[in-house]
């Protein structure tokens, strides 16, 4: 188990230097892989290392469970606040985590902070496009829903008005 934890930690540490594509966030770890990260995180307890916490947070964000994703974002937020040397990578992973959770304003805020410091960051630029697409799509869906409600209200109002005139 220790070798498996070490190999997963090395893999995730390597990813910290090369930011993954947003699509990588959609491929969850296998349950036993996430369990290895969880066990290491819990084993370190109160004195958990920043890298262990970061690895576990990224594993949680990759999860398909909303609760685990939220916990991953919470852990990354702690790292962001308390470990200035890890802020750069936390910005991207916080943007990804919030994107997966549908918190597009927060995702955009973190991603834009990263792009302010690294305008040529291809992964962050790609994520910006994904965020913008989702916001536009959901905006159109909102307009369509409001239009549907307005039409339905108009039909119901017309029927009520027509019924009132017949009396």
PADOVO-749744 format. One record per residue (C-alpha): residue in three letters; chain; x, y, z. Coordinates in Angstrom, 1 decimal. Layout:
% PADOVO-749744
ALA / A / X / Y / Z
...
***
This chain:
% PADOVO-749744
UNK / A / 0.0 / 0.0 / 0.0
UNK / A / 2.9 / 2.4 / 0.8
UNK / A / 4.4 / 1.9 / -2.7
UNK / A / 1.0 / 2.6 / -4.2
UNK / A / 0.6 / 5.8 / -2.1
UNK / A / 4.1 / 6.9 / -3.1
UNK / A / 3.5 / 6.3 / -6.9
UNK / A / 0.2 / 8.1 / -6.8
UNK / A / 1.8 / 11.0 / -4.8
UNK / A / 4.6 / 11.2 / -7.3
UNK / A / 2.2 / 11.2 / -10.2
UNK / A / 0.1 / 14.0 / -8.6
UNK / A / 3.3 / 16.0 / -7.7
UNK / A / 4.4 / 15.9 / -11.3
UNK / A / 1.0 / 17.2 / -12.4
UNK / A / 1.5 / 20.1 / -10.0
UNK / A / 4.3 / 21.4 / -12.2
UNK / A / 2.5 / 20.8 / -15.5
UNK / A / -1.1 / 21.8 / -15.1
UNK / A / -3.5 / 19.2 / -16.4
UNK / A / -6.1 / 19.9 / -19.0
UNK / A / -9.6 / 20.6 / -17.7
UNK / A / -10.8 / 17.3 / -19.2
UNK / A / -8.5 / 15.5 / -16.8
UNK / A / -10.7 / 16.7 / -13.9
UNK / A / -13.6 / 14.7 / -15.4
UNK / A / -11.7 / 11.3 / -15.1
UNK / A / -12.1 / 10.3 / -11.4
UNK / A / -9.5 / 8.3 / -9.7
UNK / A / -10.3 / 4.6 / -9.0
UNK / A / -11.9 / 4.2 / -5.5
UNK / A / -8.8 / 2.4 / -4.2
UNK / A / -6.5 / 5.2 / -5.5
UNK / A / -8.6 / 7.8 / -3.8
UNK / A / -8.6 / 5.6 / -0.6
UNK / A / -4.8 / 5.6 / -0.7
UNK / A / -4.7 / 9.4 / -0.8
UNK / A / -7.3 / 9.6 / 2.0
UNK / A / -5.4 / 7.1 / 4.2
UNK / A / -2.2 / 9.1 / 3.8
UNK / A / -4.1 / 12.4 / 4.5
UNK / A / -5.7 / 10.9 / 7.7
UNK / A / -2.5 / 9.2 / 8.8
UNK / A / -0.7 / 12.6 / 8.8
UNK / A / -3.5 / 14.0 / 10.9
UNK / A / -3.1 / 17.4 / 12.4
UNK / A / 0.4 / 17.8 / 10.9
UNK / A / -0.6 / 16.9 / 7.3
UNK / A / 1.9 / 18.0 / 4.8
UNK / A / 0.9 / 20.5 / 2.1
UNK / A / 1.7 / 18.1 / -0.7
UNK / A / -0.4 / 15.3 / 0.9
UNK / A / -3.3 / 17.7 / 1.4
UNK / A / -2.9 / 19.0 / -2.2
UNK / A / -2.9 / 15.4 / -3.7
UNK / A / -5.9 / 14.5 / -1.7
UNK / A / -7.8 / 17.7 / -2.7
UNK / A / -7.1 / 17.1 / -6.4
UNK / A / -8.2 / 13.5 / -6.0
UNK / A / -11.5 / 14.7 / -4.4
UNK / A / -12.0 / 17.3 / -7.1
UNK / A / -11.7 / 14.6 / -9.8
UNK / A / -14.4 / 12.7 / -8.0
UNK / A / -17.9 / 12.4 / -9.5
UNK / A / -19.4 / 13.0 / -6.0
UNK / A / -20.4 / 16.6 / -5.4
UNK / A / -19.6 / 16.4 / -1.7
UNK / A / -16.1 / 15.2 / -2.4
UNK / A / -15.6 / 17.9 / -4.9
UNK / A / -16.7 / 20.5 / -2.4
UNK / A / -14.3 / 19.0 / 0.2
UNK / A / -11.5 / 19.2 / -2.4
UNK / A / -12.2 / 22.9 / -3.0
UNK / A / -12.3 / 23.5 / 0.7
UNK / A / -8.9 / 21.8 / 1.2
UNK / A / -7.4 / 23.8 / -1.7
UNK / A / -8.7 / 27.0 / -0.3
UNK / A / -6.9 / 26.2 / 3.0
UNK / A / -3.7 / 25.6 / 1.1
UNK / A / -4.2 / 28.8 / -0.9
UNK / A / -4.6 / 30.9 / 2.3
UNK / A / -1.9 / 29.2 / 4.3
UNK / A / 0.9 / 28.3 / 1.8
UNK / A / 1.8 / 31.3 / -0.4
UNK / A / 4.4 / 29.1 / -2.3
UNK / A / 1.5 / 27.0 / -3.6
UNK / A / -0.9 / 29.7 / -4.6
UNK / A / -0.1 / 29.6 / -8.4
UNK / A / -1.1 / 26.0 / -8.8
UNK / A / -4.0 / 26.4 / -6.3
UNK / A / -5.5 / 29.1 / -8.5
UNK / A / -5.9 / 26.7 / -11.4
UNK / A / -7.1 / 23.7 / -9.4
UNK / A / -9.6 / 26.0 / -7.5
UNK / A / -10.8 / 27.3 / -10.9
UNK / A / -11.3 / 23.7 / -12.1
UNK / A / -13.0 / 22.6 / -8.9
UNK / A / -15.4 / 25.5 / -9.0
UNK / A / -16.0 / 24.9 / -12.7
UNK / A / -17.0 / 21.3 / -11.9
UNK / A / -19.3 / 22.4 / -9.2
UNK / A / -21.0 / 24.9 / -11.5
UNK / A / -19.7 / 27.9 / -9.5
UNK / A / -18.7 / 29.7 / -12.7
UNK / A / -18.2 / 33.2 / -11.2
UNK / A / -15.7 / 31.7 / -8.7
UNK / A / -14.0 / 29.6 / -11.4
UNK / A / -13.6 / 32.6 / -13.6
UNK / A / -12.2 / 34.7 / -10.7
UNK / A / -9.5 / 32.2 / -9.8
UNK / A / -8.7 / 31.5 / -13.5
UNK / A / -8.4 / 35.2 / -14.3
UNK / A / -6.1 / 35.7 / -11.3
UNK / A / -3.8 / 33.0 / -12.8
UNK / A / -4.0 / 34.5 / -16.3
UNK / A / -3.2 / 37.9 / -14.9
UNK / A / 0.2 / 36.4 / -13.7
UNK / A / 0.6 / 34.0 / -16.6
UNK / A / -1.2 / 35.4 / -19.7
UNK / A / 0.4 / 32.7 / -21.9
UNK / A / -0.9 / 29.8 / -19.7
UNK / A / -2.6 / 27.5 / -22.3
UNK / A / -4.5 / 25.4 / -19.7
UNK / A / -5.9 / 28.4 / -18.0
UNK / A / -6.8 / 29.9 / -21.4
UNK / A / -8.5 / 26.7 / -22.4
UNK / A / -10.4 / 26.7 / -19.1
UNK / A / -11.5 / 30.3 / -19.6
UNK / A / -13.1 / 29.2 / -22.9
UNK / A / -14.9 / 26.3 / -21.2
UNK / A / -16.1 / 28.6 / -18.4
UNK / A / -17.3 / 31.2 / -20.9
UNK / A / -19.1 / 28.5 / -23.0
UNK / A / -20.9 / 27.2 / -19.9
UNK / A / -21.9 / 30.7 / -18.8
UNK / A / -23.3 / 31.5 / -22.3
UNK / A / -25.1 / 28.2 / -22.5
UNK / A / -26.7 / 28.5 / -19.1
UNK / A / -27.5 / 32.1 / -19.8
UNK / A / -29.4 / 31.0 / -23.0
UNK / A / -31.1 / 28.3 / -21.0
UNK / A / -32.2 / 30.9 / -18.4
UNK / A / -33.6 / 33.1 / -21.1
UNK / A / -35.4 / 30.1 / -22.7
UNK / A / -36.8 / 29.1 / -19.3
UNK / A / -38.0 / 32.7 / -18.6
UNK / A / -39.5 / 32.9 / -22.0
UNK / A / -41.3 / 29.7 / -21.5
UNK / A / -42.7 / 30.9 / -18.1
UNK / A / -43.7 / 34.2 / -19.7
UNK / A / -45.5 / 32.4 / -22.5
UNK / A / -47.2 / 30.0 / -20.1
UNK / A / -48.3 / 32.9 / -17.9
UNK / A / -49.6 / 34.7 / -21.0
UNK / A / -51.7 / 31.6 / -22.0
UNK / A / -53.0 / 31.1 / -18.5
UNK / A / -53.8 / 34.8 / -18.2
UNK / A / -55.5 / 34.8 / -21.6
UNK / A / -57.6 / 31.8 / -20.6
UNK / A / -58.6 / 33.4 / -17.3
UNK / A / -59.4 / 36.7 / -19.0
UNK / A / -61.5 / 34.9 / -21.6
UNK / A / -63.3 / 32.9 / -18.9
UNK / A / -64.0 / 36.1 / -17.0
UNK / A / -65.5 / 37.8 / -20.1
UNK / A / -68.0 / 34.9 / -20.6
UNK / A / -69.6 / 35.3 / -17.3
***
